[in-house]
Amino acid sequence: MKRFYSAVGASDMAALRSICEVVDDPSYNVDWMRKWKGRSSVVVRPRTTEEVSAVLKYCNQRQLPIVPQGGNTGLVGGSVPVKDEIILSTRRMDSINGLRDGVVKVEAGVILENLDSYLKDQGFAAPLDLGAKGSCTIGGNAATNAGGLRFLRYGSLRGSIVGLEVATADGTVLDAGYSTGLRKDNTGYPIHELFIGSEGTLGVITKIALAVPASSAVVNAALFSCESFNQVRGVLATARRTCAEILSACEFFDSEARRCVLEYEPGTTDPLGDDAAFRVLVETSGSHATHDREKLEGLLTDLDVLDGVIAPDATKAAQLWRLREGISDAMTSRGYVHKYDLSLPLEHMYDLVTQTRDRVPPNTTVAGYGHLGDSNLHLNVVAAGDDENANYELAAVLEPWIFDRVLELNGSISAEHGLGQSKNSLLSRAKSPAMLALMRKLKHTMDPRHILNPYKVLPPSI
């Protein structure tokens, strides 16, 4: 459905500048992969919820479209304009408002890594860990229902959010459980749940109340080499039995991803000398050093793998994690990369990587890595050379074939990063007509003028 928006004029600029800081910064228009680029010349940078509310109220009255943006670390173009929409950056809203009874309250612009450092000083930990933790924001994490490296232990962020403060399209500020921060509250509908994973299309998250776990006293890590994906699956199954309650992460990456991170990420090393097809990284988090170490050593004994090593200390464990966490940036350094965030049944998870290699032109780099515990595959495809036409041709080879194949295998076309402007046209294939109708009603009810993150999430026809 085609919608008409007002153009930003001089009077609009004056009105917005009377509310908060306004800048013209082209860097806000481009995502970190340099794949998506808007042409907005207006970036509003509020410091408070009141300023966010005032901006939204004005823009709603004038029918000026808004794109909420946090750290801008997504993969689907959800936080950059499609056209010339006003960008609302939450980066200046970066206050941590305290920790009480295991619930921390933060503003939307707080960087994940900064929150984790704050919590560690008080004996707690963030229930979320991402490769982009140095730049992603908690508000953006909530808006996309981020999963990440600790999903196996703590689940997605949705399960840890106990309340939100949200500014709706007309500027109304909702206290959806934020001020109380109660872990249990069954009075009425859980309104805060609507905004988690909505990608800024229903409201702008301004504050988050987050339940956080106590820090683990003992953290161990081990790296294993496997010659087949069946062996990789065996590591997960055995780790679940052997490590049980202390298992906190189980990640895999293939040899192409390993070679890339060793080449492009300075300081990374692999303690296993072989060139096996796969590596699996297992982490445990507990409270008893001897007990936890014995469990991990038992895992090493029980596994059918080519080789394995247990990190002897925290420094070596961090080096193992650098191998896994550096992959995404390393792939970007290699060249123009097509990144796919997918969920697949575990038995078919790596088949898609193999089939992609068979499909693409020679000299194309295809790497697979991800979170075994929740069957989340990160498929990265890098075109050979810097020819822009070759990149477009590669994209045509990959899409929509990849998405078709995922849906045929009963998977999800978006595991962690949402739909944004990249995958919204596919929503009608992933959800039933009844589900789409309900989503349409929600959008029309909560944002009748469709000013919030237009052209995203819902199909263009809606």
Secondary structure by P-SEA (a helix, b strand, c coil): cbbbbbcccaaaaaaaaacccccccccccccccccccccccbbbbbccaaaaaaaaaaaaaabbbbbbbccccccccccccccccbbbbcccccccccccccbbbbcccccaaaaaaaaaaacccccccccccccccaaaaaaacccccccccccccccccccbbbbcccccccccccccccccccccccccccccccccccccccccbbbbbccccbbbbbbbbbccaaaaaaaaaaaaaaccccccbbbbbcaaaaaaaaaccccccccccccccbbbbbbbbcccaaaaaaaaaaaaaacccccccccccaaaaaaaaaaaaaaaaaaaaacccccccccccccccaaaaaaaaacccccbbbbbcccccccccbbbbbcccccaaaaaaaaaacaaaaaaaaaaacccccccccccccccccccccccaaaaaaaaaaaaaacccccccccccccccc
